[in-house]
Amino acid sequence: MKRKFLFSLLAIALVCALSVPALAASAGTVVNQIIGNNNTIVFIDVPSTHWAANEINSFSQQGIISGYEDGSFKPSNGVTREEFCKLLVTTFDQPLSVPEEPTFSDVVPSRWSYPYVEVCKDFLTGYANPFGGRPAFHPADFATREDIAVALVRMMGFRDSDANNQSYALQRFGDGAQISPQLLGYVSLACERGLINGYEDGTFRPAASVSRAEIVVLLNRALKQAVTNIEDDLQASAAVLYTPDGRTATITITAEEGSTVTVNGQAVSMSRVGNEYKGSYVYQFPSEGTRDFSVVVTRMGKTKVIPVTAKYEIGAPVVELTSCPTVSETASVTIRGTLTDKTDDHPSLTVNGKSIDVWSRSWSAPLTLQEGENPVVITATNKLGKSTTLTRTIVLSSGGPVVEISSCPVTSDTATVTVRGTVKDTNDAYPTVTVNGKDAGASYGRWSREVPLQEGVNTIVVVATNKLGKSTTVTRTVEYAAGGPKLTVTSCPVTSDTATITVSGTVQDASDAYPTVTVNGKDAGAKYGRWSRQVQLQEGDNTITIAAINQAGKTTTVTRSVSYIPEGPKLEVTSCPLTTTPLNSTVTIEGRVSDPTGGKPVVMVNGVTARLNYSTYTQSGTWRCSVPLRNIGANDVTIVATNAAGRSTTVRRTITMDYDSPKIDLNTVPPVTDQPTVTISGTAYTPNTNVPVTVTINGEQVDASYLFFSKTCPLEPGANTFEIVATNANGKSVSLTRTVEYIP
């Protein structure tokens, strides 16, 4: 959270430049100011090169400080504790405080610094009286560096616990142990924020006094940190949380670090929680209702008021019905449900005015119904008088039996169907059921009847009658159409890469157990409801017609389309070198070939027919072809296999033909010699070729006729290095180095 440190009238202090004799040598000193042409206060002992000149002149222009009668500022003079109080109050433009009773025994109301010290009593504390009574302030003592560090931190709204490391000053300075233990956290925070620093020798000097120049610089730093943005509002928020019963409300406040918070005038304790500065205020409602709160957040003279409203409303019982019919055929029913309440473990429950027991939040109530609509009123009331009411209506209809048809087709291709169903009656355990006037043998609530059909639409009437003579009638219609066989194709590809496929399927007929099935006019051998037939395909689209004929002469026809696209031969290269040399410019390439049509395809390698060798027992064979290479570098090889149908498959390879690098076989060269010359000799050649080789020794070409070379080289005392390089006509080279140490 961005910290903003300012007091409400700070801007006025900076703009209006109040003229107050801060930092006077004594209470009654009246000083003069020397005003330049540009209204800038200039002190005779503060030249523009003085290390604190900018801060002193700025504070002088604002009226926060003034000089002495002789026009000097005396920047090296010390500052007393009461002078520091006045300067602190004037810098931050705080209203003066003049209480009737003084806080300190040695700063009485008649003393000039009394109102300033009273304002600063929370920032610059006094000294305890060991005999009790009022503490002393020691107003004329010089303010120490630790006094000022603590006052600046407290003035900006921070506490010692706000330091990232409360032992920072102890660890940072060589004399950190001399800092008053109770003030160590404040001094550490002031150093962390750059409000005050140590000396070049690594000390802090907590008891040292502070000069007039130093105090102006320190206050200027604090002022810059305090006034970050006078226009920004305080960052603060408040939220309300409730206990499960809703009776206790907790207002949680989040604010800028160092803020003072009250709720309806009552102070709230704030502390750092993680990365946030938080506090809470708890309120318990005495009774049901709404309460308004005013959260006031104050920081560095800024105030933000957050209105918060909390509401306590007693909840009513929660009643749920788990079982309650809307229609009943019997006069006796039982309804069931659950009952819960947050404020009452034992709320009361009535159903139609009759009290009902509740066990473990569950309840049940038996009801006696009258013919027609029966209202049901369930009311639950808790100990606080809150109630919940549910209303339901149950219709009692003591009519005829309830008959249902569970099986009855809408259409049929057979002359008979079986109709099945259930029957029940609250007043008769054994009602009778008829189907088209014939008994359906109702037993234990189930019935069935076989019904003969006529061609066309047939009406089926099911009647259930109880012992009281009340009956229920249900009707259905069944359309009987004696159609052709039921023909299904279970296997027939859409595309094929072979010339022969098998088409198969099933056939059923209600009036013929053995219908005939043909595929493209040829018998498919239908038997036990299954059929299949091989079909010879032509290249392209083929139409397949399957027909099923029963003994009544009725036919069912199904057509399928199969596209025959023959594949090309399957071609594989099993052996093909990637590289070779000019001495081996003819390479042998081998592979395998097969054809799905069963033929023996022709294999061509760069237009040359390969030699084929087919197996007697398989439809695949091997091929082999010698191919001459003509180019130094990449040579493309194209292998094409073509079958009798003109389908072909192509495979490509690339073989690189190139010369080898030269090779040097060097005779022994002595590493150390006392001779002034050394002979370097050996052979240089390009393997597998007769390409000539050029040899150089240290850049000088030597004769390499007949592959042999030799050169006698002079030596210099010490190490002599020789580089032997062999390069062939193809531009490839190889090099060797030898070092010979000549010791005369």
N, C-alpha and C positions, 0 to 999 in steps of 0.2 A: 504494500500500500504506500503510495507516495505521501511522505510526511510534509505537512505544511505548518510552519511555526510562525505565528504572528499574533499580535494583540490588536484589539479592535481599533485603537487610535494610533497605531504605529505609523500608518501612512500620513496622518496629520502631523506627527512628530517630524517626519522626514521632510515634509513640504514646507511647514510653517517656520522651521528653524528657530525654535524657542530660545530666547536669550537667558540662560541660567548660568550662574557662576560655579559650574561644576569644576572639580579638581582645584579648588582654591587652596591656598596654603593654609588658611584657617577659616573658621566660620565667618568672620567679619571682613575678610579681605575683599576689597572691591577692586576689580582690575579694569584696565582700559583695553580697547581693541584698536589695532591699526588697520584701517580699511583702505585697500588699494583702489585703483580706478575701476576695476572690474568687480568690486564688492567682495573680493576674496580676502579673507583674514590672513595676514602674513605675520609670522612671529620672527623676531630678529635672530633667534637661536635655532630656527628650523628652516635651513636652506632647502632648496628644491632637491638637493642630493641626499638629504637625510633619509634613512631607510624607512621611516614612518611618515614622511612628509605628506603623501597623498591622503592617508587616513586622518592625520591631524587636521589638515586644511578642510577636509570634507566634514568632519564633526564640528569644526569651528563654524563653517558656513551654516550648518543646521542649528547652531545655537546650543549644541549639547555640551561643548567645552569652551573655555575662554582662557586668556593668558593673564599675565601680571601687569602691574602699572607701567613697568618699564618697557612693555612691548615684547617681553620674552614669554616663552612657554615652559621653559625648564623641563625638557622631556625626560631627563634622567632622574628627576625627583621621584620619591616614593608616593604612594597613594594610601591614605588611611582607610580603615574599614568603613567609617561613616561617609567619607568622600566617595568611596566605591558604591555605597548604597544610593547616594544621590545621583551619581553618574548612571547607575543601572536603571533607576526609576526614570530618569530623564531620557535615556536612550530609547527605552521601550514605552515612554509616554504613559506611565501608569498613574491613576488617580491617587492622591496622597491619602494617608490614613492617620487620623488624629484621635485615637481612643482616649477615654478619660483616664484609664489606668494603664501605666506603661508596662511593657513586657519585660524590660531589662532594668536592673537596679541602677545602672550608671548612665542611662539615657532617659532623662526626665522630660516631661512635656515642654519645659522652658528651653531645652537645648535646641539649637538651630536644626540639628539633623533628626530630631524626634520623628516627624512624619515620614521621612525617608527610611529610617531604620525599621519603623513599624510595618511599612510595606514589604520590606525585604526580610522580615524575621523568619519566613519559611524557606528562604534561599540562602541567607548568610546567618547561620545560627550562632547563639552565644555560648557562654561557658557556664556549666552547672555550678550551683552553690552547694558545697559539701554539707553546709548546715541547714539546707532547705531554703525556702524563700525564693525570691526572684533570681534568675541567672544574670550574669554580667555579660556585657557586649564588648567592652574594651574599644570604644569608638575611635580613640586616638591612636591605637596600634596600627602599624602598617598592615595592609591586607596581604596575605601570603598567596603564593601560587596555588596551593591546594584549596584555600578559601575561594579564590576566584573560579577555579575549575568547577567546584561543587556548585557555586551560585549560578554559573552559566547553564549547567546541565539542569538544575532544578527550575530555573527561570523558563527553560524551554519545555517544561512539562515532563521530563524524564525522571526515572528512578535509577538507583544503582543496579537493580536487577535487569534493566534494559541493555546492559553492556553485553556484547557477544562473548567476551571473556573478562570476567570481573577481576581476574588477576593479571590483566594485560600490562598495567603500569608496573607491577612488581617484577614481571618477567622482562619488560622492555628496558627499564632503567637500572643503572648500577646502584643507585641509592633508593630503589623502589621500597625497600624495607622501612625507610624513614617516613613514608606516607602514613598518615593516621589510619589505622586498620579499618575504623568505621567509615572512612571516606574513600577507601581504595576503589570500590566499584564506581563511584562518581568520577574519580580522576581517570580511571581506565576508559569510561565512556567518552569523556571529554577528549582524550587522546585519540580514541578510535574515530571520532567524528572530525578530527582536525581542528577542534576549537583551541587547543593549546598543545604545544610541542615541547620536547626536551631540548637540551643543549648539545653542542657538537661533541662534548666529551662523554656523551651517553648518560648524563644525569638529568634528573627532573628538578631537584632543589625545591621540595615541597614547602619548606619554611621560609624560602627567600621572598623578599618583598618584590612588588611589581612596579616598574617605573610608569610615569605618566604616559610615555610613548607606547610602552607595551600594553597598558590597559586599553588605550584607544584601538590598537590593532586587534586585540582579543575581542573587544566589543563589536568591532566592525565584522569580524568573522561570524560571531553569533548572530548579528543582525542579518547577514546575507543568508545564513542557514534558516533563520526564523521566517524571513520574508521570501518565500518561494513564489507564491501567487496569491495576491490579496483578493483577486476576484473569485477564486475557487471556493466552493462550499466545502464544509466539513464532510468527510466520507463516513457515513454512519447509517446503520439499518437496524431494524427491530422486527422480530417475529414472535408469534405466540404459539406455544405448544401446550397441550392439555394432557392430564392424566386420563387413564382409560374411562373413569367414571365422569370425566368432564368437569369435576368440581374444582380442581386446582389448575390454575393457568400459570405458566412460566414464560415470562417475557425475556427472550434472549437478545442481547444487544451486542452488535459488532461495531467498533469505532476505530478511529486513528489512535495509534499508540500515544499514551499520555493524556488522553481525554478524560474529563470529569463528567460523570453521568449521574443524573437523578431521575427517578420515576415518581411523579406526583410529589416532588420535593424531597423524596427520600434518597439518600446517596446509595449508589450501587458500586460494589467492589468490582474493579476491572483488573484483569491480568492477561498475560500473554498465553494463548493456547495454540501451540504450533506456530504458524505464521500469522495468526490473527490476535487482535486485542479484544477480549470478550468479557462479558459479565451477564448476570441474570437477576431477575426480580420475580419473586414467587408471590402469587395472590390466591387465597382460597375463598371461594364464594360462600357467604353465609346462607344464601338461598338462591333460588333460580332467578336469573336476570342477566342484565348487561352492565358492564363497567368500562368506563373510558379512562385511559391513562395518557399522561403526557410525559414522553421520554425526552429529556433535555440533555443534549450533549454539548459540552463547552471545552474549547481548546484554544489556548493562546488568544483569548479575546473574542473568538468566534463562537457562535451559538447556533445549534440546529435543534429544532423541536420536531419530534416525530409523534404524531397522534396514533395511539393504538387502542383498539376496542376488543375486549374479550367478552365472551358470552357463555353462560352456563344454562343449559336447558336439560331438564330431567327427561330422559328417554322413556318411552312407553314400552310395555312388554312386546316381544316378537312372537306372534302366533303363526304356525305353519300347519297346513293340512297335508298329511301324507296319504290319506285314504278317505275319499268321500264321493260316492257315486252320484251322477246327475240323474240317472233313471234306475228304478228298481222294480222288479216284478214281485218282490216279497215285501210284506209289511214290516219286517224286522231287519234293520241294518245297523252296522256299527261303524262310526266314523273315528278316525285316529289322526294324531298330529303331535307336534312338539311345542314347548313353551319355554322361552328364555327371557331373562331380564338382567341388565347390567347392575341395577341398584337393589334388586330384591331376589334372594335365592328361592323364595316360596311365594310367587304371586298367585292370586286366586283365579279360578277359571270356572265359567258357567257356560252350559250349552242349553239354549232355550230356557234360561233362568234357573236351571238345575246345576248345583255345584258338582264339579268333577274333580276327582283326585288326580294329582300329577306325581309321577314317579320317575326320578332321574330324567326330568325334562320331557318325558313322554306321557301321553294321556290317550284314553279311548272313551267313547260315549255311545251306549246303545240307544237306538231311536225306534219308536213305533210310528209307522207312517199311515196316513189316510190316502184313500184313492185320490189321485190328482197331484197338484203341486203342494209340497211341504216346505215351508221356510225353515232354515236352520240358522240360529244366531249364536255365535261363539264370542264370548267377552272375557278378556283377561285384564286384571287390575293389580298394580303393584302397591306396596305399602305407602308410596308417596302420592297415591291417588291418580296416577296416570293409567289410562286404559286403552286397549286396542280391541276393535270389534270387527269380526269377519262375518259375512252373510253368504249363505249358499241356498240353493233350491234343489230338492230331490223330488222327482216325479215318480209316483207309484202307479204302475199300469199292470194290473193283474189280468192280462188278455190271454189269447190262445198260446199254444206251444210256440217255441222258437225253433224254426226249421231252417237248416242251411244246406245248400247243395255244394259239395266239395269237389265233385267230378262230373262234368257233363260237357262234351265237346260242342263247339259251335258248328263245325262242319265234320262230315265223316265220308269216307269212301268205302265203308263197309255197311252191310244191310242191318246190322244190330250194333247197339251201344249199351254200355252199362252205366247207369246213373247212380251216384252214391252221395251220402250226406250224413248229417247229424240232426238230432232232435232233443229238446229238453223242455221241461215244463215244471214250474215251481209247485204246481198243485197236482201233478200226475207223474209218477215215476215211469209209467209205461204207456205213453201216448201212441196211437196207431198212425202209420204213414202209408199212403197209397201213391202209386205212380201211374198216371193215366187210368185210375180206378182200380188198379190191381195192387194187392198188399205187397209192401216192400220189406216185410220181415224186420221191423224195428226191434232192436234188442240192445240193452245197455247204452241207449242213446245213439246207436248207429243203424243205418239202413242202406239197402242197395236193391236195384231191380234192373234186369236186362230188358231193353225196349227194342222191338222190331221197327225198322224205318221204311218209309216209302220214298221213291225218287222225288226229290224236291225238298220243300221245307216241312219239318215235322214239329208239332207243338207238344211239349212234355209238361204235364201238370202234376205237381207234388202237393199233396194235402196231408197236414198233420192235425189230428183231433184228440183232445184230452177227454178225461172221464166226465168233465162238466159240460161237454158238448161244444166247447169253444174250439175253433179250428183256425189254422193259418195255411194260406195257399201261396205257392211259389211256382212260377212258370218259366220255362226255357224253350228255346227253339234250336233245332239241329237241322242243318241242310245236308241232305244225302246226295252225293254226286258220284256215280260209279265211273271214275276216270281211268286213265291208262296207268301202267306200272310206274312206280317211283324209282327213278334212275339217278344214280350218283356216280360221278367220275372222281375217283380218289387219287389217281396218278396219271398225269399227262403234262409233260414239260411245255413251257411256252417257247423255249428255244432249244436247239440241239446242235452239237458239233459232230454227231454221228449219224449215219444214214438210216439206222434202224432204232426205233424206240418201242417200248411196251406201254400200252394204255390199259388201265384196269379200273375196276369200280365195283359197286354193289347194285342189286336190283330187288325190288319188293313189289308184290301185287296182292291186294286183299282177296281177289277172286281167282288167282292163278298162282300156284306154288312154283311153277316152272316156266316163267315167261322166257321168250327167246331174245337174245341180245346180239346185234351185229355191229361191227366196226368197219365203216366204209364198205358195207354190203357183205362182209365176210363174218361167219359165225364166230362169236367170242367165247363159246363154250360155257355158258352160264350154268352154274351148279351150286346148289345150296346158297343162293343169293349172291354169289360172287362171279365175276367174269374178268377175262383179260385177253389181249390180242396184240401181237407184234405188228408194227406198221412200218413199211418202207417209205422213206422220205425222198423228195426231190429237192435239189438245192433251191432255196428261197422259201416262200410261204406255202404251207400245206394245210388244207382244211380236212379235219377228221370228224366224221358224222357217226354218232353212236345212237342206235335205235333199239328200244325195248318194246316187244309186242306180246300182249297177253292172249289167252284163248278166246276172249270176246272180240278180238280184232282191234282193241284200242292200243294206240301207239304213243310212246313218249320219246321225243328226240332231243339229244343234246349235241351241240357242235363245239369243237375246240380248234384253235389255230396254232400250228407249230412252225416256227421259222428255223430252217436247216441252213446253218452257215458252217461249211466245212472248215476245219482248222488247217493251217499250214503245217509242214513237217516240224517236229521237235528237233532242234539243232543245238549241239553242245560242243564246245571246244575244250578238249582235255589237255592238250599240250601245245604251247605256243611261246617261244622265247620273247622276252621283252627287249633284249639288246643282243647285238652281235658285232663282229669286226669285218672289215673288207675281205679278210682271208676266208671267212665263213659267210659269204654273201648269199648262199643258198641255204634256206632253213626248212625244216620239216614241221608241218602243222598237222595235228591229229585231233580226232573227236568222235562223237557218236551222233547217229541220226535215226529217227523213227517217224512213222506216219500213222495217224489215227485211222486212215482208210485201209491200212493193211498193205499198201504198196511199197515199192522201193524207190525213194526219191533220189534224184541226181544231185551231187554236191559239187559246186564249182568254187575254186579258190583263185581269186584274181583272174577269172576267166579260164582257168585250167581245171579240167575234170579230175576230181579226186578219185583215188582207188577205193572201192567199197568192199566190205567183207560182212555179209549178213549171216546171222545165226540161223540155224535150221529150225530151232524151237521157239524163237521169239520174233517179234515184229520190229526189232531194232538191229542196227549194224554199226560197224566202225568205219571210219574213213581216214585216209592219209594222203598228204600232198606235199611235194617239194616246191618251194616258192623262191625264185631268185629275187634278191633285193637290188635296187638300182641306184638308190640315193644315199649319199652320206647324210646322216640325220634321220628324220622320221620317215618311215615307209608305211603307208596304209595298206592293210590286208582286208579284203572283203570276201566273206564266205557266204554262199547262197545255196540253200537246199530247196529243190522244186519237186513237187509230187506230180502224179499223172493228171490230176485235176487242174494243174496250172497254179496251185497255191504254193507260195514260197515263203521262206523264213530267212532273214539276213542277220549275220553276226559280223561285227567289225573289230579288228585289233590293230594296234600300232606297234611296229618293231623299229627300234632305233639302231642304226649302223654307224659306228664311230671308231676312230683309231684309239688304241691304248696310249697312255702316257709313256714317254721314254723311260728307260731304266738305266742307271749307272752302277756298274760293278767296279768299285774303286780298289786299287791295290793298296797295300798297307802303307800308311804315311806315319813316320815316327813323330810322336808328340814332343820329344826333346832331342836336340842334336847339337853337336859341336862343329858341324860342317857349315860353311857359309851358304850352301845351296841345298835344295831338296827337290827330288823328282816326284812329280804327281802323275800317276798313270792309271789306266784302267780301260774298260770297254763301255760304250754307250750305244744303245740300240732301242728300237721300238718293238716290243714283243708282237709276234704274230703278223709281222709286216716287214717289208723291205724299205720302208720310208726312211730316207736319209736323216741323220741326226747331226746338229751343229753343237759343238762343245766350246764353252768359254771358261777360263779360269781368271777370276777377279776381273771379268769384263773383257778379257783379251781372248780372241778366238784361237783355238789350237786345232791342229790337223787331227781329224777323226776318221781317216780313211780305213776302210775295212773294219769298222766298228772300234778300232783301237786308237787311243790317244795317249800322248805323253808330253810332259813339259818340265824342264828343269828351271826352278824359280829361285832367285837370290833371296837371302834372308837378312833381316835386320836384327841386331841384338834384342832379345826379349821375345814377346809373343808375336807371331805372324799368323794372320787368319787368311785362309783361302776359301773362296766360294766357287764350286764347280757347278755349272748349269748346262743341262742338256736340253735342246729344243728340237722337236721334229718339224717336218714340213707342214704338218697340220696345225702348228701353233701351240701344241701342248708341250710343257716343259716340266723338269724336275731339277732340284738343286740339292747339293750336299755342301757342308762346311767342315773344314779341318783347321786345327790350330797347331802350329809348330813353334816351340820355344827354342830360340837359338841362344846357346850359352858358349861364347868363344873360349 
